Amino acid sequence: MKKISKISVLLLVAFALVSVQLIVNNFIATSTGSEIRLNWRVDSELELQNFELSRKSPSDQAYFKIATITPNGTGEYQYIDALNGKQLSMSATNGYSYKLVARTSNNAYTYYASTGGATAVQRSWGSIKSMFK
C-alpha cells in the first residue's frame, strides 16, 4: 500500500510540474511603418498571471516596459504598438526589439521578437517601384 501511494504522489507531482510550464508560440513583430503589431499564442494559460511587454528602439540601450497584459482565456494575443503616435517610414520601424515576459505564480518565461531589417526582396521591390514614380 505504501508503494502505491508513493508512486501516486510522484505521478501527481510530475504531472503538476509539466502542466504549469508556459510556452509562448510564434511571438512575432510586424512593422507597418506607423505601428508595430505583436502577435503570440500560448499553449496553456494555467497559472498565467500576466504578460509584461517591453520595447527597445535601435537607439535605446535598454528595454522599456510599455504594457502589462492580463490573460484573456483564448490563448491568442495581439498588441499594437503605435510608437507614441510617430508616423515613421517602413525602414525607420526596422530594428525595434521586443521582450515578452510571461509570469506564472512561480516562474517567469522570457521571449524576444524583432522587426529586423529590410530583406533583399523588400529592397529590390523598393528600387523597382522608385523607377516608375
N, C-alpha and C positions, 0 to 999 in steps of 0.2 A: 504494500500500500504506500509506503514512504517513497519507493522508487517511482511509482506512477505520479504521485503529487509533485515530486521534484522535476520530473520531465514536463509535466503540465505547466509548472511555474516557468521553467526555462523557455518553453514554446511561447507562452504569453509575453514574456519579456522580449524575446526575439521579434515577435510579431509587432509589438508596440514600437520597438526601435526602427523597424523597417517602415512602418506605416506613417511615422511622423517626418520622414525625410521629405523636404520640399524640393521639387525640381521644377525650375523655370525652363520652358522651351521657347525657342525662336524669339529671343529678345533682339528686336530689330529696330534700328533708327533709319527713317527715310526722310530725306530732305525735299521740300517743295520750293525752296527759295524764300518764302515768307514764314515758314514754320517747319518744325521737325516733328514727325509722327513716330511715336514709340509704341510698339505692339509686343505683347508677350502672352504666353499661356502658362498655366501651372497644371501639373498632373493631379494634384490634390490640394485642397485648402484646409486640410485637417490641421488644427492648431496654428493656422496662419493668423498673425496679429495685424500686420500691415506691410506695406512696401514703402521704402524711402527712395526717392529718385533724386539724383544729383547730376549736375551738368558741369562740363569743363569746356570752355571755348579754346581755340588754338592759342590764344594769348594768355590764358589763365595758368597759374601754377598749381592750383588745387581744384578739387571738385566742390561745388556749392550746392547745398540742398535746395531743390525747387518745389518738391511736393511730397506729401505723405498720403498714400492711397490705402483706403480700407478695403478689405475683401468684399467682392460683390456676389459671391456664390456661384458664378458661372465658369470661373477658371480662365476667362478671356478678358484681357485688359488692353486699353489704349489710352495714351496720354498725348495730348497735342501741346507741344512747347511752342508758344507764339514768339519766343525770343524777345520778350519785352516790347512787342509791337514794332520791332525794327523790320523794315522792308529790305531784305538782303537779296543779293543775286544768288543764283544756284551755287556758284563756286564759293561764295562767302560763307555759306552754311556747311561746306565740307570741312571736316576736321573737328567738328563738335563731338565730344565723347560723353557718354552717359554711364552712370553707375546705378544699378538697381540692387538694393539690399532688401531681401525678403526675410522678415523677422517672424520666428515662431516663439513659443513660450520658453524654449531653452536653447535656441540656435539662431544664427544669422547667416544667410547664404548670400554671396555677392556675385553679381553678373555684370558684364560690361558690353556696351554696344557703341558703335561709332558711325558717323555719316560717311567717313572715309573721304577719299579724293575722287576726282572725276576719272572714269575709266578711259582707255584709249578709244573705245567706241563713242563715248559721250563727247570727247574732244574732237574726234573726226566728224561727227554729226554736226557739232557746233561750227566747224570750219566750212562744211558744205552749206549749211544754212546761211552763213555770212556771205557766201559768194552770190547768193540770189537776192540779197537785200537791195 
